[in-house]
């Protein structure tokens, strides 16, 4: 039974970056998972549901997170290019908006890299210090998302002193031996990669300590049984042929969900999409799931894992910084089929940020050295295997098909083999149906798309809100479709300031605005300010109205 409104559960999201299911609890499910030492996450999985085949919608952070927070595929709402400022359709709102409208206290640590502007009334609190303990009413349910940057690809490559700081909690028995760490076959076995893999696994152990502290805080506050905890990563490993690739290593990530006493512990072996988190959270908390959401609830009304799920998980890769490309991929319980719309382009196109990372530079160095040492003498390359060479090769296949159960590292492309023609045809048809159903804005030249969103480079302006008074209550409205209205009784200039990078897209005065959900009695003898937002538009003017 779903909870009644007065007894709705809290939601705590513990999210990290750039990891595959390299957790001890995924041993036997994901290759190399047994190397990780993650006791807190292993315990969380034992107490909850472990999703064994969770697939991201994109192999890079912001597009993936945009789908998690909206329940919509990136190509359908315009968030598919890495580093864009999308203007989604008017019905699309961010998940915390629905929770705040339902009476939840909503908060987010200072990471909202969702590819779009974040209207100020979405969160009650925003910033690194966000915590449920800051709620004015301790009985109010909360939706809190906290993010760890520990496992982000950048952490692998810092200097030794900084790395020691980043992994300060990692115990001696959690340290990795570079000489014995397992290297997947698509990476060259060199000291650079051995060091990167050892550090990656230790960073996973460090984030496990971080998770442990949050779980302990729940227990200390007596909230463990009242809180749905979800641990997830935005996409896969932050090394070549994973992050930024529409591959299994780029799209496969851990997903663990716990609600003690309500969700029976177990595992879900069939494929699911990370995007399904938005409708799942709403359904589990007894809130309606909007019709426009393209994800599906992974848990039924009886709070058990849904058995009749979509057999496919869809993903895509688009522009990554300055590397322009487009691929679409579909995964079922056994196969991954990927269609590349630009097979004449390298899958490892120049991208300013990752090209400075050691693993990227090492792969390019070896590829170049083959040309200088071997090819120049009329000999085949000998520093890389054909699989490793394909990662940085000038072209790629138009189609790829892998049996990821038998071949988890995707070493053998089955797309041209007659024995797998039926599987390729079935998955290609599913991909075509998906694209026809949700749409693919990635097929539109980006300059045209930007002009549609912001004609002449100017964002549309949200209509000014209107107010009316009746029986001591204030009613607000806005004619702009998809607009959110916020109000505050704080004087102008009395807002907290958040120093955020420009891509975060959150206004400085975020904490002062309350989300308007219906007629309300304003504070007595105090003017209120009213403003309206729509994602991707310029907010309305701020209007000041006197209390009735």
N, C-alpha and C positions, 0 to 999 in steps of 0.2 A: 504494500500500500504506500502511495506517495504521502509525504507529510502534509498536514494541514498548514495553512498560512502562518498561524501563530507558532508553529514548531518547525519551521523550515530549517534545514541544516546550513551551517557555514560552508564556504568553499575556500580552500587554500590551494593555489597553484604554485608548485615549486618547479621552475623551469630553468633549463640550462641551454648551452649552445653546443653545436658541432660534435655530437657524439652518436655513434651507433649503439646498439644494445650491448656495449662492453660493460656489463654488470655481472657480478657473480651469479645472480639469480637467472640469467639468460644462458648459463652453461648448457651446451647441447642444443641450444636454439640458434645462437649466433656464433659464427666461428671466431675463436679467440676470446670469447667472453670469460672463460675460466681464468684468464690472466688477471682480471680485475679483482681488487679487494674492496668490497662495498658492503659491509655488514649492515648498515642502517637501511640502505635501499633493498637489500636482500630480505630484511625483516619486514619492511613495508610491503614487498611483493608477497611474502608468505601470509600476511594479514589481509591482503586485498586481491585484486584482479590484475594479473600480468597479461598484457596484450602482446602476443608473440610475433605478430606481423603487422605492426603499425607503420603506415606509410605517410610521409609528408606530401603536401601538394606541390612543393617546390624545394629544390636542393640548396636554398640560401635563405637567410634568416627573415628579412622583411616580407617578401612575398608569402613565405610559409606562415608567418605569424598573422599576416592580414587575413588569411583564410581561417585560422583558428579563432580569431576574434570576431569574425563576421559570419562564419558558417557558409561561406561562398568561395567558389574556386577563383583564384586570382585572374585567369583570363576572362572570366565573366564579369568582373567588376573593375578591371583595369589596373590591378596591383601586381601584374606579372613581371614587369621590368625592375631589376634591382636598382634602387635609387630613382624613384619617381614620386610624384605627388598626385595620386589618383583622385578622381571625382566619381565615386561609385553612384549607382542609381539611388533615387531618393528613399527607397524602402530600406536600404542597407544602413544598419546601425551597429555600433560596437557592443559586444556582449555585455559589458558592465552596465550599459545604459538600461537594459531590460531588468537587471538586478536592482539598480538604484530606483527605477520606477516602481518596483515591487516592494520597496521598503528596506532593501539591503543597504548597509554601509559598504561603499566600494573604495578600494585603494589599490595602488600600483606602485611598485618601486620604480625608480627613475629610468624606465626603459619601455618606451611605447613606439618601437620602430615598426609601425604597421603600414607604411607606405601612404599614409594619409594624415590630414590634420585631425587632431583630437579635440572635439568640442569641450569647452571648459566644464559643463555640467555632468560629464560622464563619471568623474571620480569625486568622492569626498576628500580623499587625501592622495597626494602624489609625491614621491621622492624616496630616496634611499632609506629613510628612517620609517617608512610606512609600516604600521603594525596594527593588528586588531585591538591592541591595548589602548589605542588612541580614540576608540569610539566614545562619543559622549554618553551613550547608553550601552552598558555592557550586555544587555539582553537583546540588543539588535543583531540580527544575523549579518554576517559579513561575506563579501567576495573580495579576497585579497590575492593578488598575483605578485609573487616576488621572483626575481631573476638573478641568477648567478652568472657572472662573466668568466668564472674560473676556467671553464673548459673551452672558451672561445679560441679559435685557431691561433690568435695572436699570442696567447699565453705559452704556447709550445716553444716560441722562438726568442723569448726574452733572455737577457744576460743572466749569469748564474746567481748573482745577488738577488735580482728581482724574482727569479724562479724560486729561490729558497723562501722568500717572503710569501709567494703565492701558494706554496705547498707546505706551509709551516705546521699544519696538523697531520701531515702524512707520517705515519709511524715507520720504524725501520722495516717491519715485516711487510709493509705495503709498498716499499720501494721496488723498482723493477731493475733487473739486470739487463743492460743493453745487449750483452752478448747472447742472451738466450730468449729475448723477446721475439714473438712470432711476427713475421713480416708477410703480408698478403702478397700473392704472386704478381699483382699489378704494380707493385712498388719494387724498385731495385734494392737489393740487399747491400747497402752501403752504410758507413758510419753515420751519415746525415740522417738516413731513415731510421736506423736503429735508435739513435738518440731521440728523434721525434716521436717514435712509437713508445719508447719507455716513458718519456715525459707525458705524452697523452694519457697513458694508463694511470700514471700517478696523479694527474690533474683530475681524473675521474674519481680517484680515491679521495682527493681533497673535497670535491663537491659532495661526496657522500658524507663527510663530516658536517658540511653546511646543512645538508638535509637533516642530519641527526639533531642539530641544534634547534631547527624549527619544530621537529616532531617532539622534542623534549619540552619546548615552550608550550605546545598544545597540551601535553600531559600535565605540566605544572599548573596550567590555568583551568584544568578540568574540562577541556573542550574536545578531547580526543574522540569521544563517541558521538559528538554533535557536529563533526566536521568531515566533509568529503575532501580528502587529500589526493591531488593528482600530480604526479611527476612526469615530465616530458621534456624532450629536446626538440628543437625546431627542425632539425634535419641531421644529416650524417656527418661523418668525420671531416675535420678541416684540413684535408690534404688532397693532392691531385687524384682525380677519378672518383672523388666522393663529393664533397661540397662543391657546388656549381655544376655538377654533372647529373643528368637524368639517369642515374644508375642506381643499383640496389644500395651500394655504399653511400650514395648521396642522399637517398630518400628514406632509408630504414632507420628508425630510432626507437628508443625505449618509451613505453607508455605504461604506467602503473597507477591504479586507482584503488583507494581504500575508504570504506565507511564502516567502522566497526559495529557489529551487531545488525547491520542492515544489508550490506553486500557480502554474500558468502565468498570466502577465499577460493581462488581457482585460477585458471588461465583460459585465455581465448586464443585458439590456434588459427582461426581464419583471418583473412586480410581485412584490415580496417583502415580508415583514413584519419589522420590527425585532425583534419577539419571537422570530424564528427564531434569533437569536444563541445562546441557551442550548443548544438541541440541536446546533447547528452546532459550537460550541466543544467539546462533549463528544465528538461524532463525530470531529472532526479530531484530537483527542488520544487516540483509541483507547479512550474510556470509554463505558460503556453509557448510552443515553438512556432515562430513566425513561418508563414507559408513560403516565403521567398528563400529561406535557408536551404541550401543544396546538400547539406550533410544529413546524416541520419543518427537518431539516438541509439547508442550502443547498449543501452540498458532499458529493459521493458518497464511498464507501469508497476510490475511486481518486484522491481529492483533486483532482477537477475539479468545476466548478459543476454542480449537479444540473439535469438537463433537464426532468424530469417533476415540476414543482412545482405546488402548489395554485394554480389560476388566480386566486384571490381573496385580497385582504388586507382584514381586517376591523378596524374602529376604532369608538370610541365617545367621546362627551362626556357628562359627568354634572355633578354639583354642582361649581362652581368657587368655593371660599370660600363666601360667602353667596348666590351666584347659583345657584339650583337649576334645573336643566334636564336633559334627557335626549335624546340623539340617537344613532343608530347608522348606520354608514356602511360601504359595501363598495366596493372598487376592483378593477377588472381592468386589463388592459393598455391599455384605451382610455377607459373610463367610470368616473365616480364617482357612486354612487347613495347618497343620504342620506335617512333618515327621521327626522323631528322629532316626538317624542311630545308636545310642548307648542308647537304652532305659534302659540298665542295669546301666547306670551312673546317678548320681544325677545331677539335673539341676543347683545346687548351689555348684559345686565343689570348693575345696580350691583354692583361687586366692589371692596371698599375699597382693596386694594393697587393694581391697575392703573389705577383711576380717578384716581389722583394722578399718573399718568405723562403726559407732555406730549402724546403722540399720541392717547391716549384723551381727554384734556381738549380738545384741538383739534377732534376730530371732534364731540364733544358741543357745543362752542361754536358750530361752524358750523351744526349741526342746530337749535340753539336760535335762532341769529340768523336763520335762514330763517323761523321762526315769527314772530319779532318784526318783521322787515323786509319779508317778502314775503307770507306767509299772512295776516297781520293786515290787509293791504291788498287781499286777495282775489286775490293773484297766486301762481302756482306758485313753489316754491322755486328759487333760482337760484345758491346757493352750493355745492351738491353735485350730482353726477350721480345718476341713479336708482340706479346700482350702489352708489355711496358711501352714499347715503341708506339703502339696504337694510341696511347693516351695523348701524345704530343705530335702525332702525325699530322700532315697537312690536310688530310681529308678524313672522312668517317663514313661508315655504311649508311645508306638511306634508311635501312630498317635493321633493327636488332631484335633477336628473340633468344631468351635464356631460360633454361630450366633452373630456377633459383633454388629449388630444393636439392637437386643433385649437384648443382654447380653454383654455390652461393657467391663465389667471387666473379661470376660471369666471365668465364674464360673462353667458352665455346659458343659462338654465335650460330644459332640454329635456323636463322631466317631463310636461308637458301636450301635447306634440306627437305626433300619431298616427304620424309617421314613426319615432319612437323607442320606441313602445309595447312592442315585443318586447324591446328591450334593458332597458327599465325592469322589465318583468315577470320577465325572467331574473335580474336583479340583486336584485330584491326577494325572489324565491324563494330565492336563495342566502343572503340575509341571514336570512330566516326559518329556513332549515335550520341555519345557524350558531347562531342564538340557541337553537333547540331542542336542539342538540347540546351546547353548552357551558354553557347556562343564562345567566340574566341577573338577577343580584342587584340591579341598578339598578332593576328593576321593583318591588322590595319597598320600602315606606316605610322611610326610614333609621332611624327610631326603633325599628321592629320588628326590623330587622337588628341594631342595637346591642344590643337586649334578648336576641336569640338568642345573640350572642357573649358578652355580659357581663350575665347576669341580675341585675337590681337594681343594675346599675352595678359589679358585682364580677367580675373576671376569674377563671376557674377556676384552680386551683392544680395544678401538675404534681406527680405522685406522686413521693415521695422515691425516689431510686435505691437499688438493692440491690447488694451486692457479695458475692463468694465467692472463695476462694483455692484454688488447686490447682497443685501442682508449681511453686510459686514465682511463679505468675502470678495476676494479679487480673482477675476477670471482673465486669462491671457490667451492670445491666439496669434498665429502667424500664417500668412497666405502662402509662403514658400513651401512646396512639397518637401517632406523629409526634414523639416526644420525642428531643432530642439530649442526649447525656451528655458532660460535660466533666470533666476532672480536672487538678489542679495540685499541685505540691509546694511552691509558694510559701506562706510563712506568711500567715495572714490579716492584712490591713492593709499588705501589702508589694506592692500592685498599683499599676501606673501609673494616673494619673488623666487622663481626657480631658474637657476642658471643651467640651461640645457643646450645641447648641440642643435643646430638648425634642422637636422633631419628628424628630430623627435616630434616637433610640431605641436607643442602644447603651450597654451598661453600662460603668461606669468601669473595671472590672477586666478588660476584654476580653482584654488581652494575656497574661494569666496562665493562661488555660484551654486545655488541649489537647483536641482532639476524640477521643472514645473510638470506636474502630473494631473492637476485638476484644481478647482477653486480652493483657495486657502485664506486663512485669516492672517494678515501680515502683522508684524510686531507693532504694538501701539505707539503712536506719537513718533514714528520714525519713517522717513521716506525710504522707498525701495527702488533699486535700479533693476531694469529688465533688459534682456538682450537675447537675440536669437542666432543660432548657428545652423549651418548645414555643412556636412563634410565636403571640403574642397572649395567652398564658397567663402567670400569675405563676410565676416559676421555683420549683423545689423548694427545700427547705431545703438548706443545705450540710452534708454529712456528712464527718466526719473519720475516716479508717481508718488503722490502722497497717500498715506494710509487713510482709508475711509473713516 
